[in-house]
Amino acid sequence: MEERDHFLLELLRLEGRGDFLLQETCRGSVGCMDTPEFRCEDCLGTELYCKACTVGRHVENPTHRIKYWNGQHFKDTNLWDLSLRLQLGHPPGERCSNPSSIHNDFVVLNINGVHDVTLHFCECQTAQSRTTQLLRMCWFPATTLEPKIAATFRLLHNFHILSFESKASTFEYWQTLARLTNNTGLDPPKDHYSALLRMVKEWRNLTLLKRSGRGHDPGGVDATQHGACAVLCPACPQPGKNLPDGWEDTPSEDRWKYSLFLAIDANFRLARKNVSSDKADPGLNKGWAYFVEEDTFKKFLRDTGKQPQEKSSCASHNAVNLAETKHSRDLAATGAGTVDCSCHNMKRPCSIGDLQKGERYINMDYLFFSTLQHSKDVVTLNVSYDIACQWSKNIWDRMATYPCQMHVERGTKEFVFLVPKFHLPAHVAFCQVTYSHNLIKGVGRTDGEAPERGWANINPVATSTREMGPGSRRDTLDDHFGDFNWKKVTNFHIILFRKLVAAIPQRDQHLTDFNDFNDTLVVERPEEVAQWKVAIEGWEADGSQTNPFEVTTTTMSLAAVQLRLSQKEAEDLEHSLNYSLHMEVSPSVLISTGIEIEDQQRRLEREYAALGAHPTDLQRTKLQERSNTLQHKIEQWCKVQVLYMSMVVCVHASDSASTISSREEKPYEVKLWLPSQLKGASNEFCEERLCRYEWELRQAQAFDALDDLRRHLQLRSHLYKFKDNQLCGQRVNTHAAGVITKVELNIKTDSERYNRAWTALAILSGDLQEHSWRDDLPKLEPEHVRGMSDGYIGQSEGNRTLSWIWKARGVTTGDREGETVLTDVLRVEWCKSRARAHRWTEEVELLREEMRRVCAFFDWHAAWWRDQAGRRIGLDVAKLEGLEAYARRQAALRIMMRDSCVRKWSAVPASLPQVVP
């Protein structure tokens, strides 16, 4: 900031003649004695020249901006005003023997503004067409018939890259050019937006064809096949391009390495208004890149007719249930569907299409089967879709009703359907263990959410494409998708390196965790662990077998017991047995509400204890409000309690008389006198029905508390490991310690809740003749509260034992006196721990295989480009040289990209493969 004044003064100095203030004669040519009055804004330096020298110096730069010194200040002028004339069809400065009539109204758009240019076309006997003469000047004509407007290649390339990075529209770019030309509004340029729009559309298409080698095909552009212009993913399996010889004969246990990962999704941000038509605005790509060919697609939709949309039997998926009701008023397309490469987030050939009315199966099926035509030789496909549980049910039946060209050889392929990780929690429990990326063999750490990340990149374009005609929109989106793919390709050497460096320690850590866990269980339950291993290996080999991740025992929860008791009371009412003494509160509701109030009392007590010596007014206000609310609940509950437990009146009176104190009783200190408390304190008689209700609710409370305790213990173990391995520095360690402290408090709360339930059960069990309950719910001592991998204090690794909370027996579905089954949490946690170790091990192997495939693909692509160099014949020498030079340059580029990958990946730390049980 110290130099601010200096910089400002230098900028103002340039508003004058600066270093050339005293220059009296022009130095632009030898012997020139004219007055220097003109400065070029785009040439190097700020020297002034006379009119003739300025024109002479700009024969090769006719779109530079010129300023004229009028004696007081600089004034905008241009080379057109200075009478610069260009001759096309000849080298700069060379005269034409037969020039055309003068064109003094020609307009050239360049990155520095809009320029009027005076020119002559060549009309010699050997002259090329006017469009060719412009193209060889690197000017792109706006029309092939009597062109009067052109844009420089430099401008088109500049806007092309700018639109990818900033998502700027053509209209915004035109506005920029107009302001660069005149930013005062006094003399704005004529509107050439429509011409620029047309040139940009054509430039996109020509660039696409050029970069995909279509100019080298002897058949020309018309020989282009569907999807031929798409940028392919070099890391995905591409048979004939990057897979080793004999990969088809790979043993089944290793075939997963050559799996193709696909992810399906729809984006309703990419809607298009019902403007223009395919006839008025045809697309130029014609299905050559990412969008499917529109005419064939629409014909398929018409011929196939309206297919019934099956309703979801899973969660209430809007994508399924509301597919036919998606808002489509004034819209020609409600969005777009896609099938992406799930591992690397790249768009696939012929994988994108418009949605006419929501995410219908018929649209998504077409895109799925269309893009599979470009991977016919791949054997194993992992397909991710957020509604895969519904969509995959009848997909093969639907395929049979579609045209033969849409069919896939299902018998020679293996399809695995999955649900993306972020979407999976919204599904029912069955789907969460059947379609999970975390549990399925061979998917590594793929999450299936690639399309969502891709949409984030393209969504900013949706505002402008929404207003476009159908062809322009498809071509524009195709262009953006192609650039998105290309950026991925150019960054693979970094992306895969980072992934592998991150995956190796994760693999080692999860292998260590699983081995520790497995060793502990093998000592405790060797036969059961062996059975689990057989079961999970069988399920991985054959998905129709019993899923070991599924819950097989009945879980008792407080909510489930409350529901059961309410249903029992409803049955009693149907049989004219009404035990309720209150219109709204039944006996079971009274007891369950009392237990809930008891939990709230303990929570409030902890909050008061945590206040500290100097609480703020806000903290005290919040606690007082909670105390008042709880006090009101207790008073209302006690009024109803008297109806069912009249003896509590005497107990309350006796208790009040014996605890007379001047201190006001806090709400969390009020005794509720539930049946167990009543019997434990005064041995008062309580109706057996109420005791039975509390017994069942207390059992469920104990099981709930055990579940929460186990979950928080696992969380604590994870946090400690994460803190030790990943965190460095006082600030982050202090923050982590605070999180762990909260988890420790939850563990203490769970233990206290279990012990309250256990104490109540112990009191009630005698009168209710319940004697075997301690087998399921032992007494919880402090030394029992420890993680799966923790032993008693003083126990060594060799003699460590597992706490009973991890071996607690579940509720059986048969006779309670019979043999009980192993609790689900132990089996499922073992399976999940094994799955985590396997997925990270697979991730490392997949990344190494992808690195090999990327290098092999670049080698293949370089050879392909070398083959293109000599395919065209019968052209003039200059064109043939250009074709060969471009092909050779592309081949050399692929070799450089391969070498860059090899150099980068040579730094990957060597790590021996580890054996996973």
LOTORMAR-342552 format. One record per residue (C-alpha): x, y, z. Coordinates in steps of 0.2 Angstrom, whole numbers, padded with zeros to 4 digits, always signed. Layout:
BEGIN
XYZ
...
% end
This chain:
BEGIN
+0000+0000+0000
+0015+0011+0002
+0017+0012-0017
-0002+0016-0020
+0001+0034-0024
+0016+0030-0036
+0006+0017-0046
-0009+0029-0047
+0002+0043-0054
+0010+0031-0067
-0007+0026-0073
-0012+0045-0075
+0005+0049-0083
+0000+0036-0097
-0016+0047-0101
-0003+0059-0109
+0011+0057-0121
+0023+0051-0107
+0041+0048-0113
+0037+0055-0130
+0031+0072-0124
+0045+0081-0133
+0045+0070-0149
+0042+0081-0164
+0045+0069-0178
+0039+0051-0181
+0052+0038-0180
+0041+0024-0188
+0052+0024-0204
+0068+0031-0211
+0066+0049-0216
+0048+0051-0210
+0046+0069-0204
+0027+0069-0200
+0020+0073-0183
+0018+0058-0171
+0000+0059-0166
-0006+0041-0165
-0003+0028-0151
-0008+0009-0152
-0016+0002-0137
-0012-0016-0141
+0006-0015-0148
+0021-0016-0136
+0026+0001-0129
+0018+0018-0129
+0027+0027-0143
+0018+0038-0155
+0018+0038-0174
+0011+0047-0188
-0004+0042-0198
+0005+0034-0213
+0017+0024-0201
+0003+0019-0190
-0006+0011-0205
+0009+0003-0212
+0014-0005-0195
-0004-0013-0194
-0006-0021-0210
-0004-0038-0201
-0014-0032-0186
-0030-0023-0192
-0039-0026-0176
-0028-0016-0165
-0035-0001-0155
-0029+0016-0160
-0029+0033-0150
-0026+0050-0158
-0018+0065-0148
-0028+0080-0152
-0017+0092-0143
-0026+0091-0126
-0030+0072-0124
-0031+0056-0132
-0046+0052-0142
-0052+0035-0149
-0051+0032-0167
-0048+0016-0177
-0038+0009-0192
-0054+0010-0203
-0054+0029-0200
-0035+0030-0205
-0040+0021-0222
-0031+0005-0219
-0036-0007-0233
-0033-0026-0232
-0031-0037-0247
-0036-0055-0243
-0030-0070-0253
-0012-0064-0254
+0002-0062-0241
+0001-0045-0231
+0007-0031-0241
+0006-0040-0258
-0006-0032-0271
-0019-0042-0280
-0020-0041-0299
-0039-0043-0299
-0046-0037-0282
-0064-0036-0278
-0073-0020-0276
-0070-0012-0259
-0079-0018-0244
-0079-0004-0231
-0092-0011-0220
-0084-0027-0215
-0085-0031-0196
-0072-0041-0187
-0075-0047-0169
-0059-0049-0159
-0056-0051-0140
-0052-0032-0139
-0069-0026-0146
-0079-0024-0162
-0069-0017-0177
-0074-0010-0194
-0062-0016-0207
-0060-0011-0226
-0054-0025-0237
-0054-0032-0254
-0056-0051-0258
-0045-0059-0271
-0053-0062-0288
-0038-0069-0297
-0040-0084-0308
-0034-0096-0294
-0043-0087-0280
-0052-0097-0266
-0069-0094-0261
-0072-0079-0250
-0075-0090-0234
-0059-0099-0238
-0050-0082-0239
-0057-0077-0222
-0053-0094-0214
-0035-0093-0220
-0034-0076-0211
-0040-0085-0195
-0056-0076-0197
-0072-0086-0195
-0086-0080-0206
-0103-0078-0199
-0111-0084-0215
-0105-0093-0231
-0115-0081-0242
-0108-0064-0245
-0100-0064-0227
-0099-0046-0220
-0095-0052-0202
-0082-0063-0195
-0074-0067-0178
-0056-0070-0175
-0051-0088-0171
-0043-0080-0156
-0059-0073-0150
-0068-0090-0152
-0055-0099-0143
-0055-0087-0129
-0074-0087-0127
-0073-0106-0128
-0061-0108-0113
-0069-0094-0104
-0087-0102-0105
-0080-0118-0098
-0072-0110-0083
-0084-0096-0079
-0100-0103-0087
-0102-0086-0096
-0115-0085-0109
-0113-0079-0127
-0124-0064-0123
-0113-0059-0108
-0098-0061-0119
-0106-0050-0133
-0110-0037-0119
-0091-0037-0114
-0086-0034-0132
-0098-0020-0134
-0091-0011-0118
-0073-0014-0123
-0077-0005-0140
-0086+0009-0132
-0090+0010-0113
-0098+0027-0113
-0114+0023-0122
-0112+0037-0133
-0107+0027-0149
-0111+0009-0146
-0107-0004-0159
-0121-0011-0170
-0129-0027-0162
-0120-0042-0169
-0125-0054-0155
-0135-0066-0167
-0120-0068-0178
-0108-0071-0164
-0121-0084-0157
-0121-0093-0174
-0102-0093-0175
-0100-0100-0158
-0111-0114-0161
-0102-0119-0177
-0085-0117-0169
-0090-0128-0155
-0095-0142-0167
-0080-0140-0178
-0068-0140-0163
-0077-0156-0157
-0075-0165-0174
-0057-0159-0176
-0051-0165-0158
-0060-0182-0161
-0051-0185-0177
-0066-0184-0189
-0056-0173-0201
-0044-0188-0204
-0058-0200-0209
-0058-0203-0228
-0077-0204-0226
-0078-0186-0219
-0089-0179-0206
-0104-0189-0212
-0096-0205-0208
-0096-0200-0189
-0103-0214-0178
-0114-0211-0163
-0103-0207-0148
-0087-0206-0158
-0083-0188-0153
-0085-0192-0134
-0069-0190-0123
-0067-0208-0116
-0062-0212-0098
-0044-0219-0099
-0046-0227-0082
-0062-0237-0086
-0060-0254-0094
-0060-0251-0113
-0058-0268-0121
-0046-0267-0136
-0038-0251-0129
-0032-0253-0111
-0035-0271-0105
-0022-0284-0105
-0022-0298-0117
-0033-0313-0111
-0042-0302-0098
-0058-0312-0103
-0050-0328-0095
-0046-0320-0078
-0052-0331-0064
-0069-0326-0056
-0061-0321-0040
-0051-0307-0049
-0063-0302-0062
-0070-0288-0052
-0054-0278-0057
-0061-0276-0074
-0078-0271-0069
-0086-0256-0077
-0094-0244-0064
-0110-0234-0070
-0120-0221-0061
-0137-0216-0066
-0146-0200-0061
-0157-0186-0067
-0155-0167-0066
-0171-0156-0066
-0161-0140-0066
-0157-0143-0084
-0174-0140-0090
-0178-0131-0106
-0192-0119-0110
-0204-0123-0124
-0196-0111-0137
-0190-0114-0155
-0190-0132-0162
-0178-0145-0169
-0183-0139-0187
-0179-0120-0183
-0164-0124-0172
-0157-0141-0177
-0142-0149-0167
-0125-0151-0176
-0119-0165-0166
-0132-0178-0171
-0128-0190-0156
-0110-0189-0160
-0105-0186-0142
-0114-0187-0125
-0132-0183-0130
-0141-0197-0139
-0147-0194-0156
-0163-0184-0154
-0174-0191-0169
-0171-0209-0164
-0174-0205-0146
-0190-0197-0149
-0196-0210-0161
-0192-0223-0148
-0203-0214-0135
-0217-0213-0148
-0216-0231-0154
-0214-0238-0137
-0229-0229-0130
-0233-0225-0112
-0226-0238-0100
-0234-0240-0083
-0223-0233-0069
-0222-0245-0055
-0224-0238-0038
-0211-0239-0025
-0211-0253-0012
-0196-0246-0004
-0196-0228+0004
-0207-0216-0004
-0196-0212-0019
-0202-0196-0028
-0192-0201-0043
-0203-0216-0045
-0220-0211-0038
-0220-0194-0045
-0212-0198-0062
-0228-0194-0071
-0233-0179-0061
-0217-0168-0063
-0221-0150-0067
-0219-0148-0086
-0230-0133-0090
-0221-0122-0103
-0207-0134-0103
-0201-0144-0118
-0189-0154-0106
-0191-0155-0088
-0173-0160-0086
-0160-0172-0092
-0155-0190-0087
-0137-0197-0088
-0127-0212-0086
-0109-0208-0080
-0093-0217-0076
-0096-0219-0057
-0078-0221-0052
-0070-0206-0061
-0086-0195-0064
-0085-0194-0083
-0099-0193-0095
-0101-0208-0106
-0104-0209-0125
-0123-0208-0129
-0128-0207-0111
-0138-0191-0109
-0156-0187-0115
-0170-0175-0111
-0184-0180-0099
-0201-0175-0105
-0211-0178-0089
-0201-0183-0074
-0188-0197-0071
-0198-0211-0081
-0191-0228-0083
-0193-0227-0101
-0181-0213-0103
-0168-0219-0091
-0169-0237-0099
-0165-0229-0116
-0150-0220-0109
-0144-0235-0100
-0145-0247-0115
-0139-0234-0127
-0122-0231-0118
-0120-0250-0115
-0119-0252-0134
-0101-0243-0132
-0096-0256-0119
-0102-0272-0126
-0087-0282-0122
-0086-0278-0103
-0092-0293-0093
-0095-0286-0076
-0105-0270-0073
-0109-0262-0056
-0124-0250-0059
-0128-0237-0046
-0145-0228-0046
-0153-0220-0031
-0169-0230-0035
-0160-0246-0041
-0170-0256-0029
-0186-0252-0039
-0179-0249-0056
-0169-0265-0057
-0183-0277-0053
-0191-0278-0070
-0177-0270-0081
-0175-0286-0091
-0193-0288-0094
-0194-0270-0100
-0179-0273-0111
-0188-0287-0120
-0202-0274-0126
-0189-0262-0133
-0181-0263-0151
-0168-0277-0154
-0154-0263-0156
-0157-0258-0138
-0154-0276-0131
-0139-0281-0121
-0132-0299-0120
-0137-0302-0102
-0132-0320-0102
-0114-0316-0104
-0113-0302-0092
-0114-0300-0073
-0124-0285-0067
-0123-0279-0049
-0136-0265-0044
-0132-0253-0030
-0138-0237-0022
-0127-0222-0020
-0120-0220-0002
-0128-0203+0002
-0145-0209-0004
-0145-0226+0004
-0150-0221+0022
-0167-0215+0014
-0171-0233+0010
-0178-0247+0020
-0167-0258+0030
-0167-0272+0017
-0161-0261+0004
-0147-0254+0015
-0139-0271+0017
-0143-0277-0001
-0138-0262-0012
-0124-0255-0001
-0107-0250-0009
-0099-0253+0008
-0105-0272+0008
-0104-0278-0010
-0088-0287-0015
-0077-0279-0028
-0083-0261-0028
-0069-0254-0018
-0073-0237-0010
-0084-0231-0025
-0099-0221-0018
-0110-0220-0033
-0112-0201-0031
-0103-0196-0047
-0117-0188-0056
-0121-0177-0041
-0104-0170-0042
-0105-0168-0061
-0121-0159-0060
-0113-0146-0048
-0101-0142-0062
-0115-0140-0076
-0129-0132-0066
-0122-0114-0068
-0125-0116-0087
-0143-0121-0084
-0149-0103-0083
-0143-0099-0101
-0147-0116-0109
-0165-0115-0102
-0169-0101-0114
-0160-0110-0129
-0168-0119-0144
-0166-0138-0143
-0151-0140-0155
-0141-0126-0147
-0144-0132-0130
-0139-0150-0134
-0123-0144-0143
-0119-0132-0129
-0121-0145-0115
-0111-0158-0126
-0097-0146-0127
-0097-0143-0108
-0098-0161-0104
-0083-0164-0116
-0072-0151-0108
-0077-0158-0091
-0071-0175-0097
-0055-0168-0104
-0050-0159-0088
-0052-0176-0079
-0041-0184-0092
-0027-0171-0090
-0028-0172-0071
-0028-0191-0069
-0009-0191-0064
-0014-0181-0049
-0031-0188-0045
-0026-0206-0045
-0010-0202-0035
-0019-0193-0022
-0032-0207-0020
-0019-0221-0019
-0008-0211-0006
-0024-0209+0005
-0030-0226+0002
-0014-0236+0007
-0014-0230+0026
-0033-0232+0027
-0031-0250+0020
-0018-0254+0033
-0028-0246+0047
-0044-0256+0043
-0035-0272+0041
-0027-0270+0058
-0043-0265+0066
-0052-0280+0058
-0038-0292+0063
-0038-0286+0081
-0057-0288+0082
-0057-0305+0073
-0043-0312+0084
-0053-0307+0100
-0069-0316+0093
-0059-0331+0088
-0054-0334+0106
-0071-0331+0112
-0082-0339+0099
-0071-0349+0086
-0085-0359+0079
-0097-0345+0076
-0083-0334+0068
-0080-0349+0056
-0098-0350+0052
-0099-0331+0049
-0084-0332+0037
-0093-0346+0027
-0109-0337+0027
-0102-0321+0020
-0091-0329+0007
-0106-0339+0001
-0116-0323+0000
-0102-0314-0009
-0102-0328-0022
-0121-0330-0023
-0131-0315-0019
-0147-0326-0017
-0140-0334-0001
-0144-0327+0016
-0137-0310+0018
-0126-0310+0034
-0128-0291+0036
-0147-0293+0039
-0154-0293+0056
-0161-0310+0060
-0166-0308+0079
-0180-0298+0085
-0174-0282+0093
-0184-0276+0108
-0185-0257+0109
-0195-0245+0120
-0205-0239+0106
-0210-0256+0100
-0215-0261+0118
-0226-0245+0119
-0234-0250+0103
-0238-0268+0108
-0245-0262+0125
-0256-0249+0116
-0262-0263+0104
-0266-0274+0119
-0277-0261+0127
-0286-0259+0110
-0290-0277+0110
-0296-0276+0128
-0308-0262+0123
-0314-0273+0109
-0319-0286+0121
-0327-0273+0133
-0313-0273+0145
-0309-0256+0149
-0295-0253+0163
-0293-0235+0160
-0298-0223+0173
-0294-0207+0163
-0301-0202+0146
-0284-0199+0138
-0271-0208+0148
-0272-0227+0149
-0262-0237+0162
-0248-0241+0149
-0247-0223+0144
-0246-0218+0162
-0231-0230+0166
-0222-0226+0149
-0224-0207+0152
-0217-0209+0170
-0202-0217+0163
-0199-0203+0150
-0201-0190+0164
-0188-0200+0174
-0176-0198+0160
-0180-0180+0158
-0177-0177+0177
-0159-0185+0175
-0155-0175+0160
-0160-0159+0169
-0150-0164+0184
-0135-0166+0173
-0138-0149+0165
-0138-0141+0182
-0123-0150+0187
-0114-0143+0172
-0118-0125+0175
-0102-0121+0184
-0099-0108+0197
-0103-0093+0186
-0117-0096+0174
-0123-0082+0163
-0141-0075+0164
-0145-0083+0147
-0140-0101+0153
-0150-0099+0169
-0165-0093+0160
-0165-0108+0148
-0163-0120+0162
-0177-0111+0172
-0188-0113+0157
-0185-0131+0156
-0187-0133+0174
-0204-0125+0173
-0209-0136+0159
-0204-0152+0167
-0213-0146+0184
-0229-0144+0174
-0227-0161+0166
-0224-0169+0183
-0239-0160+0191
-0251-0166+0177
-0244-0184+0178
-0246-0185+0196
-0264-0180+0195
-0268-0195+0184
-0256-0206+0194
-0268-0204+0209
-0282-0212+0199
-0272-0228+0196
-0261-0228+0211
-0271-0221+0225
-0258-0227+0238
-0246-0214+0232
-0256-0200+0241
-0251-0207+0258
-0233-0210+0252
-0232-0193+0246
-0238-0186+0262
-0226-0197+0272
-0212-0192+0261
-0215-0174+0262
-0217-0174+0281
-0200-0183+0283
-0191-0171+0271
-0197-0155+0277
-0184-0142+0271
-0183-0124+0268
-0175-0127+0251
-0187-0127+0237
-0188-0145+0229
-0181-0145+0211
-0191-0154+0198
-0178-0167+0195
-0178-0171+0214
-0197-0175+0214
-0200-0194+0217
-0212-0201+0204
-0216-0217+0214
-0218-0229+0199
-0223-0247+0204
-0205-0252+0206
-0200-0237+0217
-0216-0239+0227
-0212-0257+0231
-0194-0254+0234
-0196-0240+0246
-0212-0244+0256
-0217-0261+0251
-0234-0254+0247
-0245-0265+0236
-0247-0260+0218
-0259-0268+0205
-0250-0282+0196
-0256-0275+0179
-0246-0259+0182
-0231-0269+0188
-0232-0280+0172
-0232-0264+0161
-0217-0257+0170
-0208-0273+0169
-0210-0274+0150
-0206-0256+0147
-0190-0257+0159
-0184-0272+0149
-0185-0262+0133
-0177-0247+0141
-0162-0258+0146
-0160-0265+0128
-0161-0248+0121
-0148-0242+0134
-0137-0256+0129
-0138-0252+0110
-0134-0234+0114
-0120-0239+0125
-0112-0250+0112
-0114-0237+0099
-0105-0224+0109
-0091-0235+0114
-0088-0239+0096
-0088-0220+0092
-0076-0217+0106
-0064-0230+0100
-0065-0222+0082
-0062-0205+0089
-0047-0210+0099
-0039-0218+0084
-0043-0204+0073
-0036-0191+0085
-0020-0201+0087
-0017-0205+0069
-0024-0189+0060
-0023-0174+0071
-0008-0163+0074
-0008-0147+0084
-0015-0140+0100
-0030-0132+0092
-0037-0147+0083
-0032-0159+0098
-0041-0147+0110
-0057-0148+0099
-0056-0167+0097
-0054-0168+0116
-0070-0158+0118
-0079-0170+0106
-0073-0185+0115
-0078-0178+0132
-0096-0177+0125
-0095-0195+0120
-0089-0200+0137
-0104-0191+0145
-0116-0200+0133
-0107-0217+0139
-0110-0212+0157
-0128-0207+0153
-0131-0224+0144
-0124-0234+0159
-0135-0225+0172
-0150-0227+0161
-0147-0246+0160
-0144-0247+0179
-0160-0238+0183
-0169-0251+0172
-0160-0265+0179
-0164-0260+0197
-0182-0258+0193
-0182-0276+0185
-0173-0283+0200
-0187-0276+0212
-0202-0281+0201
-0195-0299+0196
-0200-0307+0213
-0218-0303+0212
-0220-0306+0194
-0211-0323+0195
-0198-0318+0182
-0181-0327+0186
-0172-0329+0169
-0171-0311+0164
-0153-0309+0171
-0147-0321+0158
-0151-0307+0145
-0148-0292+0156
-0133-0295+0168
-0129-0282+0181
-0118-0268+0173
-0102-0264+0183
-0090-0250+0179
-0077-0263+0172
-0089-0269+0160
-0091-0253+0151
-0077-0254+0138
-0074-0256+0119
-0073-0272+0109
-0054-0272+0109
-0052-0267+0127
-0048-0279+0141
-0050-0277+0160
-0037-0265+0168
-0021-0275+0169
-0025-0288+0156
-0012-0290+0143
-0015-0293+0124
-0013-0312+0126
-0027-0314+0139
-0039-0300+0135
-0057-0305+0137
-0073-0297+0129
-0085-0288+0140
-0102-0296+0141
-0110-0281+0133
-0103-0287+0117
-0109-0304+0120
-0126-0300+0126
-0140-0312+0120
-0154-0306+0109
-0172-0309+0111
-0176-0326+0102
-0191-0329+0091
-0194-0346+0099
-0195-0352+0117
-0186-0341+0129
-0180-0356+0139
-0173-0364+0123
-0156-0359+0115
-0154-0341+0111
-0145-0334+0096
-0130-0323+0096
-0134-0305+0097
-0135-0296+0080
-0123-0282+0084
-0108-0294+0086
-0111-0304+0070
-0115-0288+0060
-0101-0278+0067
-0089-0292+0062
-0096-0293+0045
-0095-0274+0043
-0077-0273+0050
-0072-0287+0037
-0081-0277+0023
-0072-0261+0028
-0055-0270+0027
-0060-0278+0010
-0066-0262+0002
-0050-0253+0006
-0040-0267+0000
-0050-0267-0016
-0048-0249-0018
-0029-0250-0017
-0029-0264-0030
-0042-0255-0041
-0031-0239-0041
-0016-0248-0046
-0025-0256-0060
-0033-0240-0065
-0015-0232-0066
-0010-0246-0077
-0025-0244-0088
-0022-0225-0090
-0005-0228-0096
-0010-0241-0108
-0024-0230-0115
-0013-0216-0118
-0001-0228-0128
-0016-0235-0138
-0022-0217-0141
-0005-0211-0147
-0004-0226-0159
-0022-0222-0165
-0017-0204-0169
-0002-0210-0178
-0013-0221-0189
-0024-0206-0193
-0009-0196-0200
-0010-0204-0217
-0028-0210-0219
-0034-0196-0231
-0028-0195-0249
-0032-0185-0264
-0030-0168-0255
-0018-0154-0259
-0001-0155-0251
-0004-0141-0238
-0020-0150-0231
-0011-0166-0230
+0003-0158-0221
-0009-0150-0209
-0018-0167-0206
-0002-0176-0203
+0005-0162-0191
-0011-0162-0181
-0011-0181-0179
+0007-0181-0175
+0005-0168-0162
-0009-0177-0154
+0001-0193-0153
+0015-0184-0145
+0004-0176-0132
-0003-0193-0127
+0015-0199-0125
+0019-0184-0114
+0003-0187-0104
+0008-0205-0101
+0026-0200-0096
+0019-0187-0084
+0009-0201-0076
+0023-0213-0075
+0034-0200-0066
+0021-0195-0054
+0016-0212-0049
+0034-0218-0047
+0033-0209-0031
+0019-0220-0024
+0026-0229-0008
+0028-0248-0011
+0017-0258+0000
+0016-0277+0000
-0002-0284-0002
-0009-0290+0015
-0020-0305+0017
-0038-0303+0023
-0047-0317+0032
% end
